[in-house]
């Protein structure tokens, strides 16, 4: 599997996980007002990995490549 997109990340968060805040179960962290903004921000970061305009500045050093 390659690097996830933001959409794939958000879909993966809709997995019926048990998350509680102030004693209340959060049904969907991607739509709950307390978490939706953070989920969208993280999805935007995931999408940046697929942006060709940003790819030209992404490089791995030879040291990093040897550990992958």
N, C-alpha and C positions, 0 to 999 in steps of 0.2 A: 504494500500500500504506500502510495506517495504521500506528500505533505497534504494535510487536510485543508479544505477551503473553510471560510467562515461559515458558510451554510452547513457544511458537514459537521463542524463543531457544534453549532446550535442544535442540529438534529440529534447529535450524540448526547446532549444535555437533557433531552426530553426522554429520559429512560426510566421514569417512575422512581428515581432515587428518593430516599427519605431524608429530607432536609427540613429542619425545624428552626423557626426564629420566633422568639417571644412566646414559646409554647404552641405555635401554630405551624402546621405542616405547609410547606411551600409546594404547591402542585406542579409548577413549571417555572424554573429559574429564568427562562428566557422571556417570560411575559410578566412575572411578578415585578411590580414597580421598584422594589428594594434591590433587585438583582439584574433586571433587564438591561440597564445601562452598562453595567460591568460586562455582561455577556456579549452585548453588541460591540463594546470596545475590544474585547478579546477576539471576536470574530473579525473585526477590521484588521487586527494585527495578523491573523491567519491569512486574510486575503492579500495583505501586502506582500507575502511571500510569493504570490503568483503574479504580481504586477511586473510586466516586462520593463517598465521605466525604472524600476528599482533594482532589477536583476544585474545591471551592468556594474553596480557598485558592490555586489556581493562576491566575495572571494574567500577561499579557504587557503590558509598558509600551508606550505608543504608539511609542516609539523602536524597540523590539524588533520590533513588528509591521511597521514600515516596511522592515525589512531582510529579512523572511521572504519 
